[in-house]
Amino acid sequence: MRVTRLLLVVGIVVCAPQFAAAQDAAANNAMRAAVNRAAGTITEAELRQAIGIISDDSMMGRDTPSMGLTMTSEYLARRFEAAGLSGRPGGGFQQEYPITVITPGPIAEQVLVLEGAEGPIEFASWDQFVALPTTGARSGSGELLAITNLDEMQGARGRIAIIRTEMGTMPDVVGGIGAAIDRHKPAGVIIAMDLPPQFFAMARQFFGAGSVSLGSQATAGPPVVVVPLGNLPASLGETLRSGANNVDGWSANVATSGTAETAEAMNTVAFIEGVDPALKNEYVLFVAHMDGQGIGPAPAGDSIYNSADDNASGTAMLVELAEAFAALPNGPRRSVGFIAVSGEEKNLLGSRWYVDNPLVPLENTVALINMDMIGRNWTDSVVGIGMEHSTLGETLLQTVEYHPELNMGVMRDRWPELNLYARSDSYNFAKAGVPVLYFMSRGHQDYHQPSDVAERLDYDKIARMGQLIFHFAFGVTVMDERPEWYPEAYSEIVGN
């Protein structure tokens, strides 16, 4: 482990040149006490109250867009303002952005028929496949072209592209399908999910409820449907699993329908200005998604998806961290920002909008700390996704070492095959070149279910984790040097 960047003094991180004159015992003790007092404002009681409010039934699951989401944003703005934070440049705590909400048409208008040597095979909408909601009626037919990634869609003009996805590729396929369609003009697209059945149930809930896209105009395009790979004829499924492109003899007829309307969503933002004239124009940002699953199917008589762990837990932590930084008597050296994004559950919309329309320069954003699902599972550990990509991982490990009283360890990503790195808001910042670290405690049986409620969270764990994150982030705000990407990770994620 490299320990060349920071001077670690009894559990706090200070910059040696900046504070060289303050090394006498009294000044050190005062500084240490101030930082510890600020960390101590992150408590079980405060988190329990905030998570209870954000995940209450009255917030109606915080779908994007919804009245519950707006209420949540207004609650966060009040908390930020009461703590003395500043809003976005120009005033206010909300960053609004335009969206298009597409609602599916009748089930009878969603069609998937495969034609092969065995004759036509007609699939039942909703039970056997689900359509991505589209504006108006869409239809397409033609020969199948099997592709293994979106770049191969270039040969699909006038044909139906069929692409196999697994856990690691599903987010990139769904997120990039629109741009690939615009470039390559297929007659239609079939996404074949090579995943356990429960993931099709989630996709059905996600797409069947409608879709939300950035911008105020719905784009035109061919029909797109999602079907479990196991629902396809065995020979076609084997071809897709083999990675072959040759599916001669197969054709498809696909149709979808829907209606579109424009709407508005928002991120909630707040800032604390740094005190160092040389560093206050650099920013450490926190992000957590405040949206949830909204109202949906009621498997046990409850239709409100309170989304307590995912992600009232991270959203409440955002507020607690803001108040902790505001409690520092002298403030951090670098400026600190807090962004509660919406639309995460709709393919990371709010963070995409922020990165495309940043409120502080991305080139001056030295670190992004993301918190998503931090309330369950291990009592003494949290996963730090992205630790291996930059020196933020070193700083975090040092912080853990100097705060054993918190009894909170950190682990690297234990599930790289799930591609969690690309499935949360920090990914949009990482692609823009910002070093990121993403805290999460992994899923559970209540994930995306009405049973994800506040009573099931471990508040002692969340409080200790919050204090660890505060000490870690404080260290990043006061170090002389910016966090650095490791070159190989930068090349892989950001590009040259």
C-alpha positions as CSV (number, residue, x, y, z in Angstrom):
1,M,0.0,0.0,0.0
2,R,1.4,3.4,-0.9
3,V,1.1,5.9,2.0
4,T,2.9,8.8,0.3
5,R,0.0,11.2,-0.2
6,L,-1.4,11.7,3.3
7,L,-0.2,12.4,6.8
8,L,-2.4,10.4,9.0
9,V,-2.7,11.8,12.5
10,V,-4.5,9.7,15.1
11,G,-7.5,9.0,12.9
12,I,-7.8,12.2,10.9
13,V,-6.3,13.0,7.6
14,V,-4.5,16.4,7.3
15,C,-2.3,17.9,4.7
16,A,1.2,18.3,6.1
17,P,2.2,21.6,4.2
18,Q,-1.1,23.3,5.0
19,F,-1.1,22.5,8.7
20,A,2.6,22.3,9.5
21,A,2.3,25.2,11.8
22,A,-0.5,23.5,13.7
23,Q,1.4,20.4,14.9
24,D,1.4,21.4,18.6
25,A,-0.6,19.1,20.7
26,A,-3.4,21.6,21.6
27,A,-4.1,22.5,17.9
28,N,-4.0,18.8,16.9
29,N,-6.4,17.8,19.7
30,A,-8.8,20.6,18.8
31,M,-8.8,19.6,15.1
32,R,-9.2,16.0,15.9
33,A,-12.0,16.7,18.3
34,A,-13.8,18.9,15.8
35,V,-13.7,16.2,13.1
36,N,-14.8,13.5,15.5
37,R,-17.7,15.7,16.7
38,A,-18.8,16.3,13.1
39,A,-18.7,12.5,12.4
40,G,-20.6,11.9,15.6
41,T,-23.6,13.9,14.2
42,I,-24.3,10.8,12.0
43,T,-26.5,8.8,14.3
44,E,-28.9,5.8,14.3
45,A,-31.7,8.0,15.4
46,E,-31.2,10.6,12.7
47,L,-30.9,8.0,10.0
48,R,-33.9,6.1,11.2
49,Q,-36.0,9.2,11.1
50,A,-34.8,10.3,7.6
51,I,-35.2,6.9,6.1
52,G,-38.6,6.5,7.6
53,I,-39.7,9.8,6.0
54,I,-38.2,9.1,2.6
55,S,-39.6,5.5,2.4
56,D,-43.0,6.2,4.0
57,D,-46.1,5.1,2.1
58,S,-47.0,8.8,1.6
59,M,-44.0,9.1,-0.8
60,M,-45.7,6.5,-3.0
61,G,-42.5,4.7,-3.9
62,R,-40.8,7.8,-5.4
63,D,-41.2,6.8,-9.1
64,T,-39.7,9.0,-11.8
65,P,-41.7,11.2,-12.3
66,S,-44.3,11.3,-9.5
67,M,-45.6,13.5,-6.8
68,G,-43.8,11.3,-4.2
69,L,-40.5,12.1,-6.0
70,T,-41.2,15.8,-5.9
71,M,-42.1,15.6,-2.2
72,T,-38.9,13.8,-1.5
73,S,-36.9,16.4,-3.4
74,E,-38.6,19.2,-1.4
75,Y,-37.8,17.4,1.9
76,L,-34.1,17.1,1.0
77,A,-34.0,20.8,-0.1
78,R,-35.4,21.8,3.3
79,R,-32.8,19.7,5.1
80,F,-30.0,21.1,3.0
81,E,-31.1,24.7,3.5
82,A,-31.6,24.2,7.3
83,A,-28.0,23.0,7.5
84,G,-26.8,26.2,5.9
85,L,-25.8,24.7,2.5
86,S,-26.0,26.6,-0.8
87,G,-28.1,25.6,-3.7
88,R,-27.1,25.5,-7.4
89,P,-25.6,28.5,-9.1
90,G,-28.4,30.9,-9.8
91,G,-30.4,29.8,-6.7
92,G,-32.5,26.9,-5.6
93,F,-31.8,23.3,-4.7
94,Q,-33.3,21.6,-7.7
95,Q,-31.8,20.8,-11.1
96,E,-34.7,20.1,-13.3
97,Y,-34.5,18.2,-16.6
98,P,-37.0,17.2,-19.4
99,I,-38.1,13.7,-19.9
100,T,-40.5,11.7,-22.1
101,V,-42.8,9.2,-20.4
102,I,-44.0,6.4,-22.7
103,T,-46.9,4.2,-21.6
104,P,-47.4,0.8,-23.3
105,G,-50.4,0.2,-25.5
106,P,-52.8,-2.7,-25.2
107,I,-51.3,-6.2,-24.8
108,A,-53.0,-7.2,-28.1
109,E,-50.9,-4.6,-29.9
110,Q,-47.6,-6.1,-28.7
111,V,-46.6,-8.9,-31.1
112,L,-43.7,-11.4,-31.4
113,V,-43.8,-14.2,-34.0
114,L,-40.8,-16.3,-35.0
115,E,-40.9,-18.2,-38.3
116,G,-38.6,-21.2,-38.9
117,A,-38.6,-24.7,-40.2
118,E,-41.0,-25.7,-37.5
119,G,-43.6,-23.1,-38.7
120,P,-44.7,-19.9,-37.0
121,I,-44.3,-19.6,-33.2
122,E,-46.4,-16.9,-31.7
123,F,-45.4,-15.6,-28.2
124,A,-47.9,-14.4,-25.6
125,S,-47.2,-10.8,-24.7
126,W,-46.4,-10.2,-21.0
127,D,-46.3,-14.0,-20.2
128,Q,-43.5,-14.9,-22.7
129,F,-42.1,-11.5,-23.8
130,V,-42.4,-7.9,-22.9
131,A,-42.1,-4.9,-25.3
132,L,-40.1,-1.8,-24.7
133,P,-42.7,0.9,-24.7
134,T,-42.7,3.0,-27.9
135,T,-44.4,6.1,-29.2
136,G,-47.3,5.1,-31.5
137,A,-47.5,1.9,-33.4
138,R,-44.2,0.2,-34.5
139,S,-43.8,-2.9,-36.6
140,G,-41.1,-4.7,-38.4
141,S,-40.4,-8.0,-40.0
142,G,-37.5,-9.7,-41.7
143,E,-34.7,-12.3,-41.4
144,L,-33.0,-12.7,-38.1
145,L,-29.4,-11.6,-37.6
146,A,-27.8,-12.9,-34.4
147,I,-25.4,-10.4,-32.8
148,T,-23.2,-10.6,-29.8
149,N,-22.8,-6.8,-29.2
150,L,-24.4,-3.6,-30.4
151,D,-21.5,-2.8,-32.8
152,E,-22.5,-5.9,-34.9
153,M,-25.9,-4.3,-35.5
154,Q,-24.4,-2.6,-38.6
155,G,-25.4,-5.6,-40.7
156,A,-29.0,-5.5,-39.5
157,R,-30.5,-2.9,-41.8
158,G,-33.8,-4.2,-42.9
159,R,-33.5,-7.3,-40.7
160,I,-34.5,-8.2,-37.1
161,A,-31.4,-8.2,-34.8
162,I,-31.5,-10.7,-32.0
163,I,-28.9,-10.2,-29.2
164,R,-28.2,-12.5,-26.3
165,T,-27.6,-10.7,-23.0
166,E,-26.4,-11.9,-19.6
167,M,-26.1,-10.1,-16.3
168,G,-22.9,-8.3,-17.3
169,T,-24.1,-7.0,-20.6
170,M,-27.8,-6.3,-20.0
171,P,-27.2,-2.7,-18.7
172,D,-25.0,-1.7,-21.6
173,V,-27.4,-3.3,-24.2
174,V,-30.5,-1.6,-22.7
175,G,-28.6,1.7,-22.2
176,G,-27.1,1.7,-25.7
177,I,-29.8,0.2,-27.8
178,G,-31.3,3.6,-28.9
179,A,-28.1,4.9,-30.2
180,A,-27.3,1.6,-32.0
181,I,-30.7,1.6,-33.6
182,D,-30.3,5.2,-34.8
183,R,-27.0,4.3,-36.4
184,H,-27.8,1.0,-38.0
185,K,-31.6,1.1,-38.8
186,P,-32.7,-2.5,-38.1
187,A,-36.3,-3.5,-38.8
188,G,-36.6,-4.5,-35.1
189,V,-34.6,-5.9,-32.2
190,I,-35.1,-8.9,-29.9
191,I,-33.2,-8.9,-26.6
192,A,-32.8,-12.5,-25.5
193,M,-32.1,-12.6,-21.7
194,D,-29.9,-15.5,-20.7
195,L,-30.8,-15.0,-17.0
196,P,-32.8,-16.8,-14.3
197,P,-36.6,-16.4,-14.5
198,Q,-36.7,-13.8,-11.7
199,F,-34.8,-11.3,-13.9
200,F,-37.4,-11.5,-16.6
201,A,-40.0,-10.8,-13.9
202,M,-38.0,-7.7,-13.0
203,A,-37.7,-6.7,-16.7
204,R,-41.4,-7.2,-17.2
205,Q,-42.2,-4.9,-14.2
206,F,-39.7,-2.3,-15.4
207,F,-40.7,-2.1,-19.1
208,G,-44.4,-3.1,-18.6
209,A,-44.9,-0.1,-16.4
210,G,-43.6,2.2,-19.2
211,S,-40.4,3.8,-19.9
212,V,-38.8,7.2,-19.3
213,S,-36.2,8.8,-21.6
214,L,-34.2,12.0,-21.4
215,G,-35.4,14.9,-23.5
216,S,-38.7,16.4,-24.5
217,Q,-39.1,14.5,-27.8
218,A,-39.8,10.9,-28.2
219,T,-37.5,9.4,-30.9
220,A,-38.8,7.3,-33.7
221,G,-37.5,3.8,-34.3
222,P,-38.3,0.1,-34.8
223,P,-40.0,-2.2,-32.2
224,V,-37.8,-3.7,-29.4
225,V,-38.9,-6.7,-27.3
226,V,-37.3,-8.6,-24.4
227,V,-37.7,-12.4,-24.3
228,P,-36.1,-15.0,-21.9
229,L,-33.7,-17.1,-23.9
230,G,-35.3,-20.2,-22.5
231,N,-38.5,-19.3,-24.2
232,L,-36.9,-19.5,-27.6
233,P,-36.8,-22.7,-29.7
234,A,-33.9,-24.8,-28.5
235,S,-31.9,-24.7,-31.7
236,L,-32.1,-20.9,-31.8
237,G,-31.1,-20.6,-28.2
238,E,-28.1,-22.9,-28.7
239,T,-27.0,-20.7,-31.7
240,L,-27.2,-17.6,-29.6
241,R,-25.2,-19.1,-26.7
242,S,-22.5,-20.2,-29.1
243,G,-21.9,-16.6,-30.3
244,A,-22.6,-17.6,-33.9
245,N,-24.2,-15.0,-36.3
246,N,-25.7,-17.6,-38.6
247,V,-29.4,-18.1,-37.9
248,D,-30.4,-18.9,-41.5
249,G,-34.0,-19.9,-41.9
250,W,-35.3,-17.8,-39.1
251,S,-37.4,-14.7,-39.5
252,A,-39.5,-12.6,-37.2
253,N,-42.5,-10.3,-37.1
254,V,-42.4,-7.8,-34.2
255,A,-44.9,-5.0,-33.3
256,T,-45.3,-2.7,-30.3
257,S,-47.3,0.4,-29.4
258,G,-47.6,3.1,-26.8
259,T,-48.2,6.8,-26.1
260,A,-45.8,9.5,-25.1
261,E,-46.1,12.7,-23.1
262,T,-43.4,15.2,-21.9
263,A,-42.8,15.8,-18.3
264,E,-40.1,17.1,-15.9
265,A,-37.9,15.4,-13.3
266,M,-35.3,16.8,-10.9
267,N,-32.1,16.3,-9.1
268,T,-31.7,17.9,-5.7
269,V,-28.3,19.6,-5.2
270,A,-26.4,21.4,-2.4
271,F,-22.9,22.7,-1.9
272,I,-20.4,23.7,0.9
273,E,-17.6,26.0,-0.3
274,G,-14.1,25.1,0.6
275,V,-11.9,27.3,2.8
276,D,-8.6,26.9,1.0
277,P,-8.1,29.7,-1.7
278,A,-6.0,27.3,-3.8
279,L,-8.4,24.3,-3.6
280,K,-11.9,25.6,-3.1
281,N,-12.5,25.5,-6.9
282,E,-12.1,21.7,-6.7
283,Y,-15.0,19.5,-5.6
284,V,-15.6,16.3,-3.9
285,L,-19.2,15.2,-4.8
286,F,-21.5,12.7,-3.1
287,V,-24.3,11.1,-5.0
288,A,-27.3,8.9,-4.1
289,H,-30.4,8.2,-6.1
290,M,-33.6,9.3,-4.3
291,D,-36.1,7.6,-6.7
292,G,-37.6,4.2,-6.2
293,Q,-39.8,1.6,-7.8
294,G,-43.1,3.5,-7.4
295,I,-46.4,1.6,-7.3
296,G,-46.6,-1.8,-8.9
297,P,-47.9,-5.3,-8.6
298,A,-49.0,-6.3,-5.1
299,P,-47.8,-9.9,-4.5
300,A,-48.8,-9.8,-0.8
301,G,-51.5,-7.1,-1.0
302,D,-49.0,-4.2,-0.8
303,S,-48.6,-2.2,-4.0
304,I,-46.2,0.5,-2.7
305,Y,-42.5,-0.2,-3.3
306,N,-41.1,1.8,-0.4
307,S,-37.5,1.3,-1.6
308,A,-36.0,1.7,1.9
309,D,-32.7,0.1,1.2
310,D,-32.8,0.9,-2.5
311,N,-32.2,3.8,-1.9
312,A,-33.7,5.7,0.9
313,S,-30.6,4.4,2.8
314,G,-28.2,6.2,0.6
315,T,-30.4,9.3,0.2
316,A,-30.7,9.7,4.0
317,M,-26.9,9.3,4.3
318,L,-26.4,12.1,1.8
319,V,-28.3,14.4,4.2
320,E,-26.4,13.2,7.2
321,L,-23.1,13.7,5.5
322,A,-24.1,17.2,4.4
323,E,-25.0,18.1,8.0
324,A,-21.7,16.6,9.3
325,F,-19.6,18.7,6.9
326,A,-21.6,21.8,7.8
327,A,-20.8,21.1,11.4
328,L,-17.1,21.5,10.9
329,P,-16.1,24.8,12.5
330,N,-13.5,25.7,9.8
331,G,-14.9,23.8,6.8
332,P,-13.1,21.5,4.4
333,R,-10.3,22.7,2.2
334,R,-12.0,21.6,-1.0
335,S,-15.6,22.3,-1.8
336,V,-18.1,19.5,-1.3
337,G,-21.3,18.8,-3.2
338,F,-24.3,16.6,-2.5
339,I,-26.5,15.4,-5.4
340,A,-29.7,13.4,-4.9
341,V,-30.4,12.2,-8.4
342,S,-33.7,10.8,-9.8
343,G,-34.3,8.4,-12.7
344,E,-31.6,5.9,-11.5
345,E,-34.2,3.1,-11.8
346,K,-35.0,4.4,-15.3
347,N,-31.5,3.8,-16.7
348,L,-29.5,6.4,-14.7
349,L,-31.2,9.4,-16.2
350,G,-30.6,12.0,-13.5
351,S,-26.8,11.3,-13.3
352,R,-26.6,11.3,-17.1
353,W,-28.3,14.7,-17.1
354,Y,-26.0,16.1,-14.4
355,V,-22.8,14.8,-16.2
356,D,-24.0,16.4,-19.5
357,N,-25.0,19.6,-17.6
358,P,-22.7,19.8,-14.6
359,L,-23.2,22.5,-12.0
360,V,-19.5,22.6,-11.2
361,P,-16.8,21.8,-13.8
362,L,-16.2,18.0,-14.2
363,E,-12.5,18.7,-14.7
364,N,-12.4,20.2,-11.2
365,T,-14.4,17.4,-9.7
366,V,-11.7,15.3,-8.0
367,A,-13.8,12.5,-6.7
368,L,-17.4,11.1,-6.7
369,I,-18.6,9.0,-3.8
370,N,-21.8,7.0,-4.5
371,M,-24.0,5.4,-1.9
372,D,-26.7,2.9,-3.1
373,M,-28.2,0.1,-0.9
374,I,-26.1,0.4,2.2
375,G,-28.6,-0.7,4.9
376,R,-28.6,-4.5,4.9
377,N,-26.5,-7.7,5.1
378,W,-23.1,-7.8,6.9
379,T,-22.9,-5.9,10.2
380,D,-19.2,-5.1,9.9
381,S,-18.5,-4.7,6.2
382,V,-19.3,-2.7,3.1
383,V,-18.3,-3.2,-0.5
384,G,-16.3,-0.4,-2.1
385,I,-16.8,-0.9,-5.8
386,G,-14.1,0.8,-7.9
387,M,-11.5,0.7,-5.1
388,E,-9.0,-0.9,-7.5
389,H,-9.4,1.9,-10.1
390,S,-7.8,4.9,-8.4
391,T,-6.0,6.0,-5.3
392,L,-9.3,6.6,-3.6
393,G,-9.1,2.9,-2.7
394,E,-5.8,3.5,-0.8
395,T,-7.3,6.4,1.0
396,L,-10.3,4.4,2.0
397,L,-8.1,1.5,3.3
398,Q,-6.0,4.0,5.3
399,T,-9.2,5.4,6.8
400,V,-10.4,2.0,7.9
401,E,-7.1,1.3,9.5
402,Y,-7.2,4.5,11.6
403,H,-10.8,4.0,12.7
404,P,-11.0,0.5,14.2
405,E,-13.5,1.8,16.7
406,L,-16.1,1.9,13.9
407,N,-15.8,-1.9,13.3
408,M,-16.4,-1.4,9.6
409,G,-14.3,-3.1,7.0
410,V,-14.4,-2.7,3.3
411,M,-14.2,-5.3,0.5
412,R,-13.5,-5.0,-3.2
413,D,-16.3,-5.9,-5.7
414,R,-17.1,-9.5,-4.9
415,W,-19.4,-10.0,-7.9
416,P,-17.6,-8.6,-11.0
417,E,-19.8,-10.9,-13.2
418,L,-22.9,-8.8,-12.2
419,N,-21.3,-5.6,-13.6
420,L,-22.5,-3.6,-10.7
421,Y,-20.0,-0.9,-11.5
422,A,-21.9,0.0,-14.6
423,R,-25.4,-0.2,-13.0
424,S,-25.3,2.8,-10.7
425,D,-25.0,6.5,-11.0
426,S,-21.2,6.7,-10.4
427,Y,-20.7,5.0,-13.8
428,N,-21.7,8.2,-15.7
429,F,-19.2,10.2,-13.7
430,A,-16.5,7.6,-14.2
431,K,-17.0,7.6,-18.0
432,A,-16.5,11.4,-17.8
433,G,-13.1,10.9,-16.2
434,V,-14.0,11.5,-12.5
435,P,-12.4,9.0,-10.0
436,V,-15.3,7.2,-8.3
437,L,-16.0,5.0,-5.4
438,Y,-19.3,3.3,-4.9
439,F,-20.4,2.0,-1.5
440,M,-23.0,-0.7,-1.3
441,S,-24.0,-3.7,0.8
442,R,-25.5,-5.9,-1.9
443,G,-29.0,-7.1,-2.6
444,H,-31.4,-9.3,-0.7
445,Q,-34.7,-11.1,-1.1
446,D,-36.6,-7.8,-0.7
447,Y,-34.8,-6.1,-3.6
448,H,-37.3,-4.3,-5.9
449,Q,-40.2,-5.7,-3.8
450,P,-42.8,-4.0,-1.7
451,S,-41.1,-5.7,1.3
452,D,-38.1,-3.4,1.1
453,V,-39.2,-1.4,4.1
454,A,-37.5,0.7,6.7
455,E,-38.0,-1.8,9.5
456,R,-35.6,-4.2,7.9
457,L,-32.6,-2.0,7.9
458,D,-29.6,-2.2,10.3
459,Y,-29.3,1.3,11.6
460,D,-26.3,0.7,13.8
461,K,-24.4,-0.5,10.8
462,I,-25.6,2.4,8.6
463,A,-24.5,5.0,11.3
464,R,-21.0,3.4,11.6
465,M,-20.7,3.2,7.9
466,G,-21.7,6.9,7.6
467,Q,-19.0,7.9,10.0
468,L,-16.4,5.9,8.1
469,I,-17.5,7.6,4.8
470,F,-17.3,11.0,6.4
471,H,-13.7,10.4,7.7
472,F,-12.7,9.0,4.3
473,A,-14.3,11.9,2.4
474,F,-12.9,14.5,4.8
475,G,-9.4,13.1,4.0
476,V,-10.0,13.5,0.3
477,T,-11.1,17.2,0.8
478,V,-7.9,18.1,2.7
479,M,-5.1,16.2,0.9
480,D,-2.8,18.3,-1.2
481,E,-2.9,16.1,-4.3
482,R,-6.0,15.1,-6.2
483,P,-7.0,11.4,-6.3
484,E,-5.5,9.7,-9.4
485,W,-6.8,7.0,-11.7
486,Y,-4.6,4.0,-12.3
487,P,-3.7,4.2,-16.0
488,E,-5.0,0.8,-16.9
489,A,-8.4,1.4,-15.3
490,Y,-8.6,4.9,-16.9
491,S,-7.9,3.5,-20.3
492,E,-10.5,0.8,-19.9
493,I,-13.3,2.9,-18.5
494,V,-12.7,6.5,-19.8
495,G,-10.6,5.8,-22.9
496,N,-7.4,7.4,-24.1
